Amino acid sequence: MPVKIDEAGQQIDLVQGTLEMLILKTLALEPMHGYGVTLRIEQISNGIFRVNPGSLLPALSRLERGGRVKSEWRATENNRRAKYYLLTANGRKALVTERDQWQRQILAISRILDA
């Protein structure tokens, strides 16, 4: 399971389904290999989200089986072969849907917490 590291250094599990949405968003920026996805998520989250490779690869496989991403072998910046993942049209639609659902959930949770 990917984890969030809080200020005290404790691990907190991400909400189920969040990882796939973060992967889709990351691949919407540009195609990249799995390690690049991991680095980008950590970079954009300012180190708050660290993705375990044992969680990333199954999530990428699920997204690929679901037609949300496709993969192809390419040379990396270091001239090594790596499997690159690209967002499909289906993946772009899914990202919009999941992002909208996530935003509604965030607003509802905030209303409850602020009540």
Number of C-alpha atoms within 10 A of each C-alpha: 16 20 18 20 16 12 8 6 8 9 13 13 11 15 11 9 10 13 21 20 20 17 23 25 19 20 23 16 11 11 18 23 20 18 15 15 23 20 15 21 20 16 13 11 12 10 14 15 23 20 20 12 14 10 14 20 13 12 17 21 15 14 20 18 11 12 14 23 24 19 18 12 12 15 12 13 7 6 8 9 12 16 16 21 26 22 25 18 12 12 23 17 12 15 21 14 12 17 16 12 11 14 11 12 12 12 11 12 12 11 10 9 8 7 6
